[in-house]
C-alpha cells in the first residue's frame, strides 16, 4: 500500500512516521510526504525521512514538493494542512478576542476563518487526487475537521473520513458525543478571562514553540544527525503536549514547568511507540477499511440515519463500524434537548459556511458566522469577516 501525507512537513508528522514504522498497524510499502514549504521540508520533513533509516527502513519515506508525485497511485491520503501557517492562527484568535468573543483555532470565529482559508485549497487538492488516484481514501484531520470533511464530502468525488481523538472512558461515562471543546461553548466568559490573564493566546504560544522547534531541528542536523534532531523535536513536542488548553482554562500555559519536567526526563530515542491521538485513530480507520482489523471507531462521516434530527448528508462525529465495505455510522440514542439544540444550530452554521466558501460569497460567510452560538449577532459577524479578509489578504481574496 501507498500512503501520501498532505502537509507532510507538519510538526506532528515525524512522531506519526515513527509510530507507523515501529508498530504492527497498517503496514505501508511506500510513504510519500507532500510539503510545499521549503523550511519544513528541510526540518520536520527531513527528520521524518531520516527517521525511517534510523529505524531500519531506509527509503520507505519520500519527500516531495509536488502534489501529483505524492498522490500518484496512493491508496490512502492523510490531510493535515494549515493554510497560512501558525501566524494565520494567531490572527484568527486575535480578531475574536479583541471583541470579547472566544478566539480558538477550530471553534467560533477562529474556526470560521480557518475553514474559509482551507476549503478552496483542499478542494483543489482533491481535484488532483481524483485524477492521480481515483480510488484513494482521504483521511482528514485538517481542522476544523467536521467542517472540512463536510465540504469534501459534498463537493468532491473523493471518499473521505474525518478523525479526531477521544477518551473512550469519557464516551462510556457520558453516553454522548464528547469533546473537550464543549468548554468553549459552555464557558466562553471563563475562556476569555483566562486568555486575558495569560496575556497571550494558545495560537501565539504554538507559534513561538513551533518556530523554536524548526530552528532546533535545523541546528541539530547542522551539528549532529537524526538522533540529535529527534531529541530536540521530542522535547519541544512534549512541552506543547503538556501545555495543551492550559492557557484557555487556567490563564497560564505552565510552560516553564513543562520544560523543566521534560529536561529532567532526558532525551528520548527514536524507537518505539504506537501512534496515539488523531494519528492512532487514522490508522484504526485504515486497518478497518483494508479489512485487517474491522471495528468500531469514532469518526466524522455522513450522518445517514445516525442522528435523526440532522440531514442524511450532514457530516457528524459518531461511532461507526469501519470495515472492508466502508464506514457505517451507528444509531445514536436520544440526546438531551439542550445538546440537540446546540448541535442543530452549529450544524446550520457549518452548512452555510461551506456554501459561502464554495461560492466565494462574503456576505453569506458573515450570515453563516452570525448563526454560530458563540457570535453575538450579524453586526459583529460582518465586522470580523471584513477584518479577516483584510488581514489574511490573498488567502481570502476569493470572497466577494
N, C-alpha and C positions, 0 to 999 in steps of 0.2 A: 504494500500500500504506500501511497504518497500522501504526505501531509504538507500543505502550504500554510504559512502564517502571514496574515496581512497585518502589518505593524510589527514586523519581525525584529525591530530594534527596541521594542518596548522594554521597560525596566523589569517586568516580570518574566520576560521570555527566557533568560538564562536559567532561572530556577525551574521553569517549566520543562525546558530541554533536559536539564539534569535529572529531574524526576522521571521524565519519559524514558530516558535511556538507561535508567537504573532500576526500573520496575518491570513487572511482567505484563502490564496492561498495554493494549493497543500497539503491538509491535509494528513499526513503520520501516520499510526498506529505504525510504528517501524522505528527508525533511528539508523543505526549502523556505527560507525566511525572506520575505519581501520587505525592504525598508528603503524608502526614497531619500531619507535624511543621511547625509554623509557622516556627520558626527556620530550618530547612533550606529551606523554600520561599522565604524572604527572602534566602537567601545562595547556596548551591550551585544551588538550583532557578532562582533569578533569573539567576544567571550563565549557566546553560545556555540559558535563553530569550534573553537579550540577546546571547549569542554568535552565535545564528542571524542576528540583524540585522546584527551586525558582519561576518559572512561572506556577506552578500548574500542571506540567506534569511529576511527578517523574516516573522514569523507562522508559520514552519514548525514551531516548537516551542511547545507549550502546556503549562501547569502547572495542576494541579487537586488539590484535597483530597478528591475523590470518586472512588472506585474505579470505579463504574458509568460515569461520564463517560469515564474513561481507557480502559476496556475496550471500550466500545461500538464494534462493527464493526472491532475490531482484527484484523489478520492475524497479528501476532507480538507476544508479550509477553516482555520481559526481566524476570526476577525477581532483585532484588538488595537484599533486606531484611535488617535486623539487629534482631530483636525484643529490646527492652530497651536498645538503643544500645550505645555503646562502654563505658559503665560496667558493663554486664552482662558484657561480655567480661572485664573485669578480675576480677570475682567468679569467673567460670568458671575462670580461671587460678589465682587465689589459693587456692581450696578444694583443688585438687590439689597445688599447690606446697608448701603447709604440711605436707603428708604425705609429701613427698619423691617425689611422682609427677609425671610430665610434665603440665604445665599449659599447654596450647596451644589455640587457639580452635576447631580443627576435629578434633583427634585426641585420643583418650582421654577422660578425664572432662570436659574443657572442651568438646569436640565433642558429647559426650552431652548436657550441659546446654543447649548452644545448640540442638541438634536438638529437645529436649523443649519448649523455648520456641517454636520456629519452626514445627514440623509442624502443630499445630492452627490457627495463624494462616494459614499458607499454604494449607492445605486449605480454609479458609473463603473465601479469595480465589479459589481455583479454582472453588468453587461459584458465585461471582459471575461469573467468566469464562465458565463453561459456559452461563450464561443470556444474557450480553451478547454473546458472540462464540464460539459453539459450535465453529466451525471453526478457531479460533486455535491456534497452536503456542506453548507456553510454553518459553522457553529459560532454563534455571535456572542462575544462578551465585550463588545463595544458599547459603552454607556451612552444614554440611558437604555439599558438592554431591552426592556419591553417595547419602548417606542421605536427603537431602531429595528427590532425584529418585526414589528408590525409593518413598518414601511417596506422592508424587503419582501415580506410575505405577500403583501397586497399588490406590489408594483413591479415585481420581477418574476422570472420563471425559476429562480434558484430555490432549491429546497433549503430551508433554514430552521434551525433550532437555537433558541437563546438560553444561556445558562447564567446562573448566579450561585452564590454559596450560602448554604443554610445549615443551621444546627438541627440534626434530626430529633434531639431531645426536646427542643423548643416546638417542633412540629407536633410531636405527640402531646406535649403539655397543653398547647393552645387549641389543638384540633382545628386549626385555621391555616391561613397562608401568611406566615410570619416573615418579617424582615426588620432588622434594626432601624430601617429608615422610617418606620412609622413614628419614630421620635420626632422627626421634623414636622409631621402633621399634628401630633398631639401636644408638642411642647415648643411651638415656634418662638414664643417670647423667651423661654429659657435659653434656647439656642442663640438668639440674637444677643442676649445679655452675656452669655458665656464668651462669644466671639469678641464682644466689646471689652470684656475683662482681659482676654488674652492679648488684645491689640493686634491680632492677625487672624487670618482665616486658614483653614486646613489647606486650601489651594496654595496660599503663599508659603506655608510650611513645606508642602510637597515640592514646589518649585525650587526652593533652596536645597532640599535634600537630594532631589534628582540632579541638580546642577553639580552638587558636591560628588554625587555618585559617578557621573560621567567623567568628571575630572580625575577622580581617584582611580577609576579603571584605566584611563589613558596613562596616568602616571605609573601605575603598576606594570603595565605592559612595557613601558619605556625602560623601567628599572629591572624588571624580572620576567615573569611569564604568567601562564594561566593560573597557577596556584595562588600567586600574589593578587592577581586580578580578582579571582573568586573570593579570596579572603576579604578584600576591601568591599566587594559587592555584597556579600552575605551579611557583613556587619551593618552596613547602612540600610539594607533592606530590612534587617531585623529591627533597627531603630524605627523605620517607617511603620512596620507592623505593630510595634509596641505602642506607638502613639496614635493609632487609628481611632478617630472620633473623640480623642481626649479633649482637644480644643473645643469641639462642638458641645460636649456635655459638661466638662469640668472647668472650662475657661483657662486651661493650662495644658499644653501638649505633653508636659513632663518629659521633654526630650533629653534634658541633662541626665535625668535618672536612667532613661533608656540607654543612653550612650555609655553610662558607667557600667550598667549590667552587661551590655554586650562586650565592652572592653575586658571586663573581668572574666567573661566566659572564654576569651581567647579566640584565635582564628579558626574558622571551620574549613574542613577539606571538601573537595567537590563530590565525593562519593556518597551514595545512599539517598533515601528519601522518596517515597511515593508522592506524586503531586497532590496538593490539597486545594481548598478553595475553588475558585472558578475553574482552574485547570483540571483539578481532580474530577469535578462534575462533568467537564467536557469529555474526559477520557471514559467515564462511565457511559456517556451517550454513544461514543464511538464503539465501545465494547458491545453495547446493546444493538446498535444498527448493523454491525457486522455479524451478529448472532453468536459472538464469542461468549457473551455473558448477558443475556436479556434480563431486564429487571426494571424496578420502579425508580424513577429519578424525578426530582422537581425541576421542570424546565419551563421556558417560555415557548408556547406553541399555540396554534389556532384553538380556540375555545371548543368548537363543536357544541356538544350539549353539556359540557362540564359545569359551567356556571350559567344556569338557566336565565338569569336576568341580563346577560350580555349577548351580543350578536355572535353567531357561529364563527365568523371570520375575525373576531377580535382576538388579538394575542393576549393570553393570560399566563400567569405563572402558577402552575398547578402540578401535582403529582401526575406522572404519565408512565405508561408501560412503554419502554423503549426496546424494540425487538427488530428482527430482520426485515419485517414488513413495514417499519416506520415508527412513528410516535403516536400513541393513542392516549389522549388525556382521559383521566379517570373522573368519574362522577364525584362531585363535591357535595357534602351535606349542607344543610341550611346554615347560612351565616347570620350573625346578628344584624338587625336592620341598620344599625349605625355603620357597620362595615360595608353593607350593600350600598348605602348612600355614598360613602367616601369613594368606594371603588367605581361606582357608576359615574360620579362627577369627574373623577380623574381620567377614566377611560374616554369620556366625551372630549376632554381636553386633548388627549392623545390623538383621537381620530381627527379632530380639526387641525391639530398641528401638523400631522402627516400630510393632510390635504394642502396646507399652506406651503410646506416645504416642496411638495411635488409641483405645485402650480406657480411657486415664486410670488405669492400674494402676501405682501407685508401687512396689509390691513387684516387679512384673515388670521395671520400669525398673532396679531395683537388681540383679536377677539378670542382666539383659542387660549391664549395665556390668561385672559380675563376670567375664563371658566375655571382655571386651576384653583383648588381650595385655599392655597396659600397667598393668592393675589387679591388685594382689596379693590377690585373694580377695573373697569376698562381704561380709565384715565391713567392709572399707574401702569397698566399693561402697555398702553401706547407709548408712554414715556420711556419705558425700559426697552421695548423693541427698537425705538428710534435711537436710543443710546447704544444698544448692541450693534445696530447697523453701522453707526459712526465709528465705534471703537474697533470692531472686527474687520472693517474695511473690505478687502477683496473676498473674504470668506462668506460675507452676507450680501455681496453686491448683486446677487441674483434676485433678491427680494425687491419687488417694485410696488 
